[in-house]
């Protein structure tokens, strides 16, 4: 293993992490300065419109957006929110995204150089690597005491580093959150694969599954995997006087570089609603009930 290559990479990792932390600090300072001029809306903070738009909501949004270390058990990363900002602050979020991209790229390179498999926990590996180097005095001058203690005592959240802050277009007219809740992944399973799955069952279940397969002439089956509720946004903005509608998957608080909030609509996740309006269902290509419950196989219609 090339020690000089390792040393260079560690130096770049520290430099990149320093860039992220410095930009995050700039974002926090400017976002607090803009508190009285630019509104915020966080639907999961409090239960009233006043609480959704409060200074508490603003602080929670800033903390969530600038998070790079794993949150404490009591701290929850916000799933939704919208922060109005100046153009200057919006540009800082773009710099923040670029800095995080660079750091994630370097962590992938470090895994390869140090021979760490992708199946391991990369966040823990990178945190341990930087923590040990920092304890030995490497690159200490890059960070103040509070930041050094954060690096030493906390794990870097690579998931948060990979999550890019979405900066929305200006002149937003309407913004609504919705949920994709009825989605599922359907995987085709050949007859030979179904037999292999059946043979891995316990004796009693295996016998039942093999008998059921023997009585069926189908050559292909379907394995259904339910997908988690996915947050989406439907919004519309004006560009050169033309109203442009958009729809996109979404996660976390978004940035809107304008002085006023658009018309907003928040919907609770379907799993948290007391009543869900019935929807017209399209006929599925597979039967609702599993054909062989033990291995979760469905027949095609």
Phi and psi restraints in degrees (value plus and minus 20) as a CYANA .aco file:
   2 UNK   PHI     -95.7   -55.7
   2 UNK   PSI      88.9   128.9
   3 UNK   PHI     -85.2   -45.2
   3 UNK   PSI     -57.0   -17.0
   4 UNK   PHI     -86.3   -46.3
   4 UNK   PSI     -56.9   -16.9
   5 UNK   PHI     -86.0   -46.0
   5 UNK   PSI     -60.7   -20.7
   6 UNK   PHI     -82.2   -42.2
   6 UNK   PSI     -66.1   -26.1
   7 UNK   PHI     -82.0   -42.0
   7 UNK   PSI     -61.1   -21.1
   8 UNK   PHI     -84.3   -44.3
   8 UNK   PSI     -61.4   -21.4
   9 UNK   PHI     -86.7   -46.7
   9 UNK   PSI     -62.0   -22.0
  10 UNK   PHI     -81.2   -41.2
  10 UNK   PSI     -61.3   -21.3
  11 UNK   PHI     -81.6   -41.6
  11 UNK   PSI     -62.0   -22.0
  12 UNK   PHI     -88.1   -48.1
  12 UNK   PSI     -56.3   -16.3
  13 UNK   PHI     -83.0   -43.0
  13 UNK   PSI     -65.6   -25.6
  14 UNK   PHI     -82.8   -42.8
  14 UNK   PSI     -63.4   -23.4
  15 UNK   PHI     -83.1   -43.1
  15 UNK   PSI     -61.9   -21.9
  16 UNK   PHI     -86.4   -46.4
  16 UNK   PSI     -63.3   -23.3
  17 UNK   PHI     -83.1   -43.1
  17 UNK   PSI     -58.1   -18.1
  18 UNK   PHI     -81.6   -41.6
  18 UNK   PSI     -61.4   -21.4
  19 UNK   PHI     -79.9   -39.9
  19 UNK   PSI     -64.7   -24.7
  20 UNK   PHI     -80.8   -40.8
  20 UNK   PSI     -68.0   -28.0
  21 UNK   PHI     -84.3   -44.3
  21 UNK   PSI     -61.2   -21.2
  22 UNK   PHI     -86.0   -46.0
  22 UNK   PSI     -62.5   -22.5
  23 UNK   PHI     -86.5   -46.5
  23 UNK   PSI     -59.7   -19.7
  24 UNK   PHI     -80.3   -40.3
  24 UNK   PSI     -60.0   -20.0
  25 UNK   PHI     -85.3   -45.3
  25 UNK   PSI     -61.6   -21.6
  26 UNK   PHI     -81.1   -41.1
  26 UNK   PSI     -62.5   -22.5
  27 UNK   PHI     -81.8   -41.8
  27 UNK   PSI     -66.3   -26.3
  28 UNK   PHI     -80.1   -40.1
  28 UNK   PSI     -66.6   -26.6
  29 UNK   PHI     -82.9   -42.9
  29 UNK   PSI     -67.3   -27.3
  30 UNK   PHI     -89.7   -49.7
  30 UNK   PSI     -58.1   -18.1
  31 UNK   PHI     -83.8   -43.8
  31 UNK   PSI     -55.0   -15.0
  32 UNK   PHI     -93.3   -53.3
  32 UNK   PSI     -56.4   -16.4
  33 UNK   PHI     -82.3   -42.3
  33 UNK   PSI     -53.5   -13.5
  34 UNK   PHI    -107.1   -67.1
  34 UNK   PSI     -14.4    25.6
  35 UNK   PHI     -73.7   -33.7
  35 UNK   PSI     -62.0   -22.0
  36 UNK   PHI    -103.2   -63.2
  36 UNK   PSI     -31.0     9.0
  37 UNK   PHI    -128.6   -88.6
  37 UNK   PSI     -44.1    -4.1
  38 UNK   PHI    -148.9  -108.9
  38 UNK   PSI     104.3   144.3
  39 UNK   PHI     -99.7   -59.7
  39 UNK   PSI     149.3   189.3
  40 UNK   PHI    -156.9  -116.9
  40 UNK   PSI     136.4   176.4
  41 UNK   PHI    -164.5  -124.5
  41 UNK   PSI      96.7   136.7
  42 UNK   PHI    -145.3  -105.3
  42 UNK   PSI      81.4   121.4
  43 UNK   PHI     -86.8   -46.8
  43 UNK   PSI     -37.3     2.7
  44 UNK   PHI    -116.7   -76.7
  44 UNK   PSI     -17.5    22.5
  45 UNK   PHI    -120.6   -80.6
  45 UNK   PSI      96.4   136.4
  46 UNK   PHI      55.4    95.4
  46 UNK   PSI    -193.5  -153.5
  47 UNK   PHI    -144.1  -104.1
  47 UNK   PSI     -23.7    16.3
  48 UNK   PHI    -138.6   -98.6
  48 UNK   PSI     142.8   182.8
  49 UNK   PHI     -80.4   -40.4
  49 UNK   PSI     -57.1   -17.1
  50 UNK   PHI     -82.4   -42.4
  50 UNK   PSI     -62.9   -22.9
  51 UNK   PHI     -89.5   -49.5
  51 UNK   PSI     -56.4   -16.4
  52 UNK   PHI     -81.4   -41.4
  52 UNK   PSI     -46.7    -6.7
  53 UNK   PHI    -129.5   -89.5
  53 UNK   PSI      -6.6    33.4
  54 UNK   PHI    -101.7   -61.7
  54 UNK   PSI     151.4   191.4
  55 UNK   PHI     -85.6   -45.6
  55 UNK   PSI     -50.4   -10.4
  56 UNK   PHI     -83.0   -43.0
  56 UNK   PSI     -62.7   -22.7
  57 UNK   PHI     -83.8   -43.8
  57 UNK   PSI     -59.1   -19.1
  58 UNK   PHI     -84.1   -44.1
  58 UNK   PSI     -65.9   -25.9
  59 UNK   PHI     -82.7   -42.7
  59 UNK   PSI     -60.4   -20.4
  60 UNK   PHI     -84.0   -44.0
  60 UNK   PSI     -59.3   -19.3
  61 UNK   PHI     -84.8   -44.8
  61 UNK   PSI     -65.4   -25.4
  62 UNK   PHI     -82.8   -42.8
  62 UNK   PSI     -65.1   -25.1
  63 UNK   PHI     -79.9   -39.9
  63 UNK   PSI     -64.2   -24.2
  64 UNK   PHI     -86.1   -46.1
  64 UNK   PSI     -60.9   -20.9
  65 UNK   PHI     -91.8   -51.8
  65 UNK   PSI     -50.0   -10.0
  66 UNK   PHI    -120.5   -80.5
  66 UNK   PSI     -10.8    29.2
  67 UNK   PHI     -87.1   -47.1
  67 UNK   PSI     109.9   149.9
  68 UNK   PHI    -152.3  -112.3
  68 UNK   PSI     -30.0    10.0
  69 UNK   PHI    -128.4   -88.4
  69 UNK   PSI     132.3   172.3
  70 UNK   PHI     -79.8   -39.8
  70 UNK   PSI     114.3   154.3
  71 UNK   PHI     -91.8   -51.8
  71 UNK   PSI     134.1   174.1
  72 UNK   PHI     -87.3   -47.3
  72 UNK   PSI     142.6   182.6
  73 UNK   PHI     -78.6   -38.6
  73 UNK   PSI     -53.8   -13.8
  74 UNK   PHI     -99.2   -59.2
  74 UNK   PSI     -36.9     3.1
  75 UNK   PHI    -111.2   -71.2
  75 UNK   PSI     115.1   155.1
  76 UNK   PHI    -137.2   -97.2
  76 UNK   PSI     111.0   151.0
  77 UNK   PHI     -90.6   -50.6
  77 UNK   PSI     111.8   151.8
  78 UNK   PHI     -89.6   -49.6
  78 UNK   PSI     115.5   155.5
  79 UNK   PHI    -106.8   -66.8
  79 UNK   PSI     -41.6    -1.6
  80 UNK   PHI    -174.2  -134.2
  80 UNK   PSI     135.3   175.3
  81 UNK   PHI     141.7   181.7
  81 UNK   PSI     144.4   184.4
  82 UNK   PHI    -161.6  -121.6
  82 UNK   PSI     107.8   147.8
  83 UNK   PHI    -137.8   -97.8
  83 UNK   PSI      96.2   136.2
  84 UNK   PHI     -98.0   -58.0
  84 UNK   PSI     119.9   159.9
  85 UNK   PHI    -163.0  -123.0
  85 UNK   PSI     148.0   188.0
  86 UNK   PHI     -95.9   -55.9
  86 UNK   PSI     146.7   186.7
  87 UNK   PHI     -81.3   -41.3
  87 UNK   PSI     -56.7   -16.7
  88 UNK   PHI     -81.2   -41.2
  88 UNK   PSI     -65.6   -25.6
  89 UNK   PHI     -89.7   -49.7
  89 UNK   PSI     -56.9   -16.9
  90 UNK   PHI     -80.4   -40.4
  90 UNK   PSI     -60.3   -20.3
  91 UNK   PHI     -85.4   -45.4
  91 UNK   PSI     -55.5   -15.5
  92 UNK   PHI     -84.7   -44.7
  92 UNK   PSI     -54.8   -14.8
  93 UNK   PHI     -86.0   -46.0
  93 UNK   PSI     -54.9   -14.9
  94 UNK   PHI     -88.0   -48.0
  94 UNK   PSI     -58.8   -18.8
  95 UNK   PHI     -83.6   -43.6
  95 UNK   PSI     -60.3   -20.3
  96 UNK   PHI     -80.3   -40.3
  96 UNK   PSI     -64.5   -24.5
  97 UNK   PHI     -80.4   -40.4
  97 UNK   PSI     -64.6   -24.6
  98 UNK   PHI     -83.4   -43.4
  98 UNK   PSI     -60.2   -20.2
  99 UNK   PHI     -84.4   -44.4
  99 UNK   PSI     -60.7   -20.7
 100 UNK   PHI     -86.9   -46.9
 100 UNK   PSI     -59.2   -19.2
 101 UNK   PHI     -78.9   -38.9
 101 UNK   PSI     -65.0   -25.0
 102 UNK   PHI     -81.4   -41.4
 102 UNK   PSI     -64.1   -24.1
 103 UNK   PHI     -83.7   -43.7
 103 UNK   PSI     -64.1   -24.1
 104 UNK   PHI     -82.0   -42.0
 104 UNK   PSI     -60.6   -20.6
 105 UNK   PHI     -80.1   -40.1
 105 UNK   PSI     -62.5   -22.5
 106 UNK   PHI     -88.6   -48.6
 106 UNK   PSI     -54.9   -14.9
 107 UNK   PHI     -85.7   -45.7
 107 UNK   PSI     -57.5   -17.5
 108 UNK   PHI     -84.3   -44.3
 108 UNK   PSI     -61.4   -21.4
 109 UNK   PHI     -84.4   -44.4
 109 UNK   PSI     -59.3   -19.3
 110 UNK   PHI     -84.3   -44.3
 110 UNK   PSI     -60.4   -20.4
 111 UNK   PHI     -78.1   -38.1
 111 UNK   PSI     -62.1   -22.1
 112 UNK   PHI     -88.1   -48.1
 112 UNK   PSI     -65.4   -25.4
 113 UNK   PHI     -87.1   -47.1
 113 UNK   PSI     -58.0   -18.0
 114 UNK   PHI    -108.0   -68.0
 114 UNK   PSI     -19.6    20.4
 115 UNK   PHI      49.4    89.4
 115 UNK   PSI      14.3    54.3
 116 UNK   PHI    -113.7   -73.7
 116 UNK   PSI     107.0   147.0
 117 UNK   PHI     -92.9   -52.9
 117 UNK   PSI     135.3   175.3
 118 UNK   PHI     -88.4   -48.4
 118 UNK   PSI     -39.6     0.4
 119 UNK   PHI     -98.5   -58.5
 119 UNK   PSI     -32.3     7.7
 120 UNK   PHI    -100.7   -60.7
 120 UNK   PSI    -193.9  -153.9
 121 UNK   PHI    -117.2   -77.2
 121 UNK   PSI      78.1   118.1
 122 UNK   PHI     -83.3   -43.3
 122 UNK   PSI     -54.7   -14.7
 123 UNK   PHI     -81.5   -41.5
 123 UNK   PSI     -61.1   -21.1
 124 UNK   PHI     -88.4   -48.4
 124 UNK   PSI     -60.2   -20.2
 125 UNK   PHI     -82.2   -42.2
 125 UNK   PSI     -69.3   -29.3
 126 UNK   PHI     -84.0   -44.0
 126 UNK   PSI     -61.9   -21.9
 127 UNK   PHI     -81.3   -41.3
 127 UNK   PSI     -64.6   -24.6
 128 UNK   PHI     -84.8   -44.8
 128 UNK   PSI     -61.7   -21.7
 129 UNK   PHI     -80.0   -40.0
 129 UNK   PSI     -71.0   -31.0
 130 UNK   PHI     -89.7   -49.7
 130 UNK   PSI     -56.6   -16.6
 131 UNK   PHI     -81.3   -41.3
 131 UNK   PSI     -66.2   -26.2
 132 UNK   PHI     -85.4   -45.4
 132 UNK   PSI     -61.1   -21.1
 133 UNK   PHI     -84.4   -44.4
 133 UNK   PSI     -59.7   -19.7
 134 UNK   PHI     -87.9   -47.9
 134 UNK   PSI     -58.0   -18.0
 135 UNK   PHI     -83.7   -43.7
 135 UNK   PSI     -49.2    -9.2
 136 UNK   PHI    -103.4   -63.4
 136 UNK   PSI     -22.3    17.7
 137 UNK   PHI      81.1   121.1
 137 UNK   PSI     -21.7    18.3
 138 UNK   PHI     -88.5   -48.5
 138 UNK   PSI     109.4   149.4
 139 UNK   PHI      38.0    78.0
 139 UNK   PSI       2.5    42.5
 140 UNK   PHI     -81.1   -41.1
 140 UNK   PSI     -50.2   -10.2
 141 UNK   PHI     -88.4   -48.4
 141 UNK   PSI     -34.7     5.3
 142 UNK   PHI     -93.1   -53.1
 142 UNK   PSI     -42.2    -2.2
 143 UNK   PHI    -147.1  -107.1
 143 UNK   PSI     128.9   168.9
 144 UNK   PHI     -98.0   -58.0
 144 UNK   PSI     154.6   194.6
 145 UNK   PHI     -80.7   -40.7
 145 UNK   PSI     -63.5   -23.5
 146 UNK   PHI     -82.1   -42.1
 146 UNK   PSI     -60.7   -20.7
 147 UNK   PHI     -89.9   -49.9
 147 UNK   PSI     -59.3   -19.3
 148 UNK   PHI     -79.9   -39.9
 148 UNK   PSI     -61.3   -21.3
 149 UNK   PHI     -87.0   -47.0
 149 UNK   PSI     -55.9   -15.9
 150 UNK   PHI     -80.7   -40.7
 150 UNK   PSI     -65.9   -25.9
 151 UNK   PHI     -84.8   -44.8
 151 UNK   PSI     -59.1   -19.1
 152 UNK   PHI     -92.7   -52.7
 152 UNK   PSI     -58.9   -18.9
 153 UNK   PHI    -123.4   -83.4
 153 UNK   PSI     -25.7    14.3
 154 UNK   PHI    -145.1  -105.1
 154 UNK   PSI     135.8   175.8
 155 UNK   PHI    -114.4   -74.4
 155 UNK   PSI     115.2   155.2
 156 UNK   PHI     -85.7   -45.7
 156 UNK   PSI     113.5   153.5
 157 UNK   PHI    -114.5   -74.5
 157 UNK   PSI      74.6   114.6
 158 UNK   PHI     -86.7   -46.7
 158 UNK   PSI     -48.3    -8.3
 159 UNK   PHI     -82.0   -42.0
 159 UNK   PSI     -62.9   -22.9
 160 UNK   PHI     -86.7   -46.7
 160 UNK   PSI     -55.9   -15.9
 161 UNK   PHI     -87.2   -47.2
 161 UNK   PSI     -52.8   -12.8
 162 UNK   PHI     -96.9   -56.9
 162 UNK   PSI     -41.3    -1.3
 163 UNK   PHI     -99.3   -59.3
 163 UNK   PSI      94.2   134.2
 164 UNK   PHI    -105.8   -65.8
 164 UNK   PSI     117.0   157.0
 165 UNK   PHI     -97.0   -57.0
 165 UNK   PSI     102.2   142.2
 166 UNK   PHI    -100.7   -60.7
 166 UNK   PSI     106.4   146.4
 167 UNK   PHI    -122.9   -82.9
 167 UNK   PSI      96.4   136.4
 168 UNK   PHI    -101.7   -61.7
 168 UNK   PSI     140.5   180.5
 169 UNK   PHI     -91.3   -51.3
 169 UNK   PSI     136.4   176.4
 170 UNK   PHI     -92.1   -52.1
 170 UNK   PSI     157.7   197.7
 171 UNK   PHI      35.3    75.3
 171 UNK   PSI      23.6    63.6
 172 UNK   PHI     -92.5   -52.5
 172 UNK   PSI     111.6   151.6
 173 UNK   PHI    -119.2   -79.2
 173 UNK   PSI     -64.5   -24.5
 174 UNK   PHI    -167.2  -127.2
 174 UNK   PSI     125.4   165.4
 175 UNK   PHI    -165.0  -125.0
 175 UNK   PSI     105.1   145.1
 176 UNK   PHI    -154.7  -114.7
 176 UNK   PSI     125.7   165.7
 177 UNK   PHI    -118.8   -78.8
 177 UNK   PSI     119.6   159.6
 178 UNK   PHI    -162.0  -122.0
 178 UNK   PSI     154.5   194.5
 179 UNK   PHI    -151.6  -111.6
 179 UNK   PSI     116.3   156.3
 180 UNK   PHI    -115.3   -75.3
 180 UNK   PSI      89.3   129.3
 181 UNK   PHI    -138.8   -98.8
 181 UNK   PSI     -35.9     4.1
 182 UNK   PHI    -122.1   -82.1
 182 UNK   PSI      -6.0    34.0
 183 UNK   PHI    -100.9   -60.9
 183 UNK   PSI     130.0   170.0
 184 UNK   PHI    -169.4  -129.4
 184 UNK   PSI     134.4   174.4
 185 UNK   PHI    -118.1   -78.1
 185 UNK   PSI     107.2   147.2
 186 UNK   PHI    -131.5   -91.5
 186 UNK   PSI     100.0   140.0
 187 UNK   PHI    -133.2   -93.2
 187 UNK   PSI     108.8   148.8
 188 UNK   PHI     -92.5   -52.5
 188 UNK   PSI     117.9   157.9
 189 UNK   PHI    -145.9  -105.9
 189 UNK   PSI     102.2   142.2
 190 UNK   PHI     -93.5   -53.5
 190 UNK   PSI     145.8   185.8
 191 UNK   PHI     -80.9   -40.9
 191 UNK   PSI     -62.1   -22.1
 192 UNK   PHI     -84.9   -44.9
 192 UNK   PSI     -58.0   -18.0
 193 UNK   PHI     -88.1   -48.1
 193 UNK   PSI     -56.7   -16.7
 194 UNK   PHI     -82.8   -42.8
 194 UNK   PSI     -59.3   -19.3
 195 UNK   PHI     -84.3   -44.3
 195 UNK   PSI     -59.4   -19.4
 196 UNK   PHI     -84.1   -44.1
 196 UNK   PSI     -61.9   -21.9
 197 UNK   PHI     -82.8   -42.8
 197 UNK   PSI     -61.6   -21.6
 198 UNK   PHI     -84.6   -44.6
 198 UNK   PSI     -59.0   -19.0
 199 UNK   PHI     -89.0   -49.0
 199 UNK   PSI     -36.6     3.4
 200 UNK   PHI    -106.0   -66.0
 200 UNK   PSI     -24.0    16.0
 201 UNK   PHI     -97.8   -57.8
 201 UNK   PSI     149.2   189.2
 202 UNK   PHI     -86.7   -46.7
 202 UNK   PSI     145.8   185.8
 203 UNK   PHI     -71.7   -31.7
 203 UNK   PSI     -73.7   -33.7
 204 UNK   PHI     -85.3   -45.3
 204 UNK   PSI     -65.4   -25.4
 205 UNK   PHI     -86.3   -46.3
 205 UNK   PSI     -58.5   -18.5
 206 UNK   PHI     -81.2   -41.2
 206 UNK   PSI     -64.9   -24.9
 207 UNK   PHI     -82.3   -42.3
 207 UNK   PSI     -63.5   -23.5
 208 UNK   PHI     -84.7   -44.7
 208 UNK   PSI     -63.9   -23.9
 209 UNK   PHI     -85.8   -45.8
 209 UNK   PSI     -62.1   -22.1
 210 UNK   PHI     -86.1   -46.1
 210 UNK   PSI     -57.5   -17.5
 211 UNK   PHI     -84.4   -44.4
 211 UNK   PSI     -62.8   -22.8
 212 UNK   PHI     -83.8   -43.8
 212 UNK   PSI     -61.9   -21.9
 213 UNK   PHI     -84.4   -44.4
 213 UNK   PSI     -58.0   -18.0
 214 UNK   PHI     -84.4   -44.4
 214 UNK   PSI     -49.3    -9.3
 215 UNK   PHI    -105.9   -65.9
 215 UNK   PSI     -22.8    17.2
 216 UNK   PHI    -132.5   -92.5
 216 UNK   PSI     116.3   156.3
 217 UNK   PHI    -115.1   -75.1
 217 UNK   PSI     -22.0    18.0
 218 UNK   PHI     -83.3   -43.3
 218 UNK   PSI     123.6   163.6
 219 UNK   PHI    -119.7   -79.7
 219 UNK   PSI     -34.3     5.7
 220 UNK   PHI    -155.0  -115.0
 220 UNK   PSI     123.6   163.6
 221 UNK   PHI    -150.1  -110.1
 221 UNK   PSI     156.0   196.0
 222 UNK   PHI    -146.2  -106.2
 222 UNK   PSI     114.8   154.8
 223 UNK   PHI    -127.1   -87.1
 223 UNK   PSI     105.6   145.6
 224 UNK   PHI    -125.3   -85.3
 224 UNK   PSI     106.4   146.4
 225 UNK   PHI    -139.2   -99.2
 225 UNK   PSI      91.6   131.6
 226 UNK   PHI     -83.5   -43.5
 226 UNK   PSI     121.3   161.3
 227 UNK   PHI    -121.7   -81.7
 227 UNK   PSI     129.9   169.9
 228 UNK   PHI     -86.7   -46.7
 228 UNK   PSI     138.3   178.3
 229 UNK   PHI     -77.4   -37.4
 229 UNK   PSI     112.0   152.0
 230 UNK   PHI    -137.4   -97.4
 230 UNK   PSI     106.5   146.5
 231 UNK   PHI     -96.6   -56.6
 231 UNK   PSI     116.3   156.3
 232 UNK   PHI    -152.3  -112.3
 232 UNK   PSI     142.9   182.9
 233 UNK   PHI    -147.1  -107.1
 233 UNK   PSI     115.4   155.4
 234 UNK   PHI    -132.2   -92.2
 234 UNK   PSI     106.1   146.1
 235 UNK   PHI    -167.2  -127.2
 235 UNK   PSI     144.9   184.9
 236 UNK   PHI    -163.1  -123.1
 236 UNK   PSI     118.8   158.8
 237 UNK   PHI    -158.3  -118.3
 237 UNK   PSI     144.9   184.9
 238 UNK   PHI    -122.7   -82.7
 238 UNK   PSI     116.5   156.5
 239 UNK   PHI    -157.1  -117.1
 239 UNK   PSI      96.3   136.3
 240 UNK   PHI      34.3    74.3
 240 UNK   PSI      20.1    60.1
 241 UNK   PHI      60.2   100.2
 241 UNK   PSI     -22.3    17.7
 242 UNK   PHI    -122.4   -82.4
 242 UNK   PSI     110.5   150.5
 243 UNK   PHI    -103.0   -63.0
 243 UNK   PSI     103.5   143.5
 244 UNK   PHI    -136.2   -96.2
 244 UNK   PSI      95.4   135.4
 245 UNK   PHI    -106.7   -66.7
 245 UNK   PSI     125.4   165.4
 246 UNK   PHI    -160.7  -120.7
 246 UNK   PSI     137.9   177.9
 247 UNK   PHI    -162.6  -122.6
 247 UNK   PSI     116.6   156.6
 248 UNK   PHI    -175.7  -135.7
 248 UNK   PSI     129.0   169.0
 249 UNK   PHI     -83.4   -43.4
 249 UNK   PSI     133.1   173.1
 250 UNK   PHI    -167.3  -127.3
 250 UNK   PSI     131.5   171.5
 251 UNK   PHI    -173.6  -133.6
 251 UNK   PSI     106.4   146.4
 252 UNK   PHI      66.0   106.0
 252 UNK   PSI    -189.6  -149.6
 253 UNK   PHI    -102.9   -62.9
 253 UNK   PSI     118.0   158.0
 254 UNK   PHI    -129.1   -89.1
 254 UNK   PSI     140.2   180.2
 255 UNK   PHI    -125.0   -85.0
 255 UNK   PSI     113.2   153.2
 256 UNK   PHI    -146.5  -106.5
 256 UNK   PSI      86.8   126.8
 257 UNK   PHI     -99.2   -59.2
 257 UNK   PSI      50.9    90.9
 258 UNK   PHI    -175.0  -135.0
 258 UNK   PSI     145.7   185.7
 259 UNK   PHI     -98.8   -58.8
 259 UNK   PSI     -43.8    -3.8
 260 UNK   PHI    -144.6  -104.6
 260 UNK   PSI     127.4   167.4
 261 UNK   PHI     -91.7   -51.7
 261 UNK   PSI     124.8   164.8
 262 UNK   PHI     -96.2   -56.2
 262 UNK   PSI     159.9   199.9
 263 UNK   PHI     -85.0   -45.0
 263 UNK   PSI     112.6   152.6
 264 UNK   PHI    -141.2  -101.2
 264 UNK   PSI     129.0   169.0
 265 UNK   PHI    -164.3  -124.3
 265 UNK   PSI      97.6   137.6
 266 UNK   PHI    -127.5   -87.5
 266 UNK   PSI     116.3   156.3
 267 UNK   PHI    -140.4  -100.4
 267 UNK   PSI     114.1   154.1
 268 UNK   PHI     -85.9   -45.9
 268 UNK   PSI     130.7   170.7
 269 UNK   PHI     -78.0   -38.0
 269 UNK   PSI     122.6   162.6
 270 UNK   PHI     -72.5   -32.5
 270 UNK   PSI     -54.2   -14.2
 271 UNK   PHI     -88.2   -48.2
 271 UNK   PSI     -35.8     4.2
 272 UNK   PHI    -126.4   -86.4
 272 UNK   PSI     -19.5    20.5
 273 UNK   PHI    -107.0   -67.0
 273 UNK   PSI     123.4   163.4
 274 UNK   PHI     -96.5   -56.5
 274 UNK   PSI     -51.5   -11.5
 275 UNK   PHI    -158.7  -118.7
 275 UNK   PSI     110.2   150.2
 276 UNK   PHI    -134.9   -94.9
 276 UNK   PSI     106.4   146.4
 277 UNK   PHI     -83.0   -43.0
 277 UNK   PSI     113.6   153.6
 278 UNK   PHI     -85.7   -45.7
 278 UNK   PSI     124.0   164.0
 279 UNK   PHI    -139.2   -99.2
 279 UNK   PSI     129.5   169.5
 280 UNK   PHI     -91.4   -51.4
 280 UNK   PSI     100.8   140.8
 281 UNK   PHI    -115.2   -75.2
 281 UNK   PSI     113.7   153.7
 282 UNK   PHI     -97.8   -57.8
 282 UNK   PSI     128.0   168.0
 283 UNK   PHI     -86.9   -46.9
 283 UNK   PSI     110.3   150.3
 284 UNK   PHI     -99.5   -59.5
 284 UNK   PSI     135.7   175.7
 285 UNK   PHI     -99.1   -59.1
 285 UNK   PSI     -27.8    12.2
 286 UNK   PHI    -144.6  -104.6
 286 UNK   PSI     139.8   179.8
 287 UNK   PHI     -91.9   -51.9
 287 UNK   PSI     124.2   164.2
 288 UNK   PHI     -84.4   -44.4
 288 UNK   PSI     -64.9   -24.9
 289 UNK   PHI    -103.2   -63.2
 289 UNK   PSI     119.5   159.5
 290 UNK   PHI     -86.3   -46.3
 290 UNK   PSI     122.9   162.9
 291 UNK   PHI     -94.2   -54.2
 291 UNK   PSI     -63.5   -23.5
 292 UNK   PHI    -148.4  -108.4
 292 UNK   PSI      80.0   120.0
 293 UNK   PHI     -83.2   -43.2
 293 UNK   PSI     -52.7   -12.7
 294 UNK   PHI     -80.2   -40.2
 294 UNK   PSI     -51.1   -11.1
 295 UNK   PHI    -139.0   -99.0
 295 UNK   PSI      -9.2    30.8
 296 UNK   PHI      43.8    83.8
 296 UNK   PSI      16.2    56.2
 297 UNK   PHI    -116.7   -76.7
 297 UNK   PSI     119.2   159.2
 298 UNK   PHI    -136.1   -96.1
 298 UNK   PSI     134.3   174.3
 299 UNK   PHI    -114.3   -74.3
 299 UNK   PSI     127.2   167.2
 300 UNK   PHI     -95.4   -55.4
 300 UNK   PSI     129.9   169.9
